[in-house]
């Protein structure tokens, strides 16, 4: 039986997506350790990360704090950016900051996006996006 190329591509993408979602739900499973399929699935999952562009300055600072404290970002850049951002008036007093410190990214949707739902590789990717956004806010 012959299938159109688009159908086969869709079937493969769905299988990889399901595999990635299953791996995400398994404690201790790191997408990066799944070989080539995991890398492809990780790339697909990475493109489904929420945008940080609509998060408030306070929430960005809180999530950046979460990322630094949990070692998803290293180096002086993240720490100095965090220091500069939290030094601004009202940033740390906001409930958005507190939510961010708990790993909750508030993007304006119906519910917060929890970083705890991600594998470590995707957490690092999202934390890098948060760092870039934080630097843009300075």
Residue, then its C-alpha position, 0 to 999 in steps of 0.5 A: x500500500x502506498x501512502x502520500x509523503x505528507x501522510x508518512x511525515x505526519x505519522x512520524x512526527x506524531x510518533x516522535x511527539x508521543x514518544x517525547x511526551x511519554x518521556x517527559x512524564x517519566x521521572x528521571x527521563x532526560x530527553x537528551x539521553x534518548x539518542x537521535x529520536x530524543x534529539x529530534x523530539x527535544x527539538x520539536x518540544x523546544x519549539x513548543x515552549x511558551x514565549x517569555x515576551x509577554x511575561x512581566x518584568x517581575x515574573x521574568x526576574x522571579x523565573x530568572x531567580x529560579x533558574x539561577x538557584x536551580x543551576x539551569x544558568x551558570x556564570x556571572x551574566x545571569x547573576x548580574x542581570x538578576x541583581x540589576x533587575x531585582x534592584x528596580x523598585x517594586x520588582x521583588x514585591x510583586x506576586x509575579x516575582x514570587x510566582x516566578x521564584x516557584x518556577x511559574x512563568x506567567x504569560x498572560x494565559x489562563x494558567x501559569x506555565x510550570x517549569x517543573x513540567x520540563x526535562x532539564x534540557x528544556x528547562x535550560x533552553x527556557x531559562x536562556x530565553x528568560x535571561x535574554x528577555x531579562x537583559x532586554x528589560x535593562 
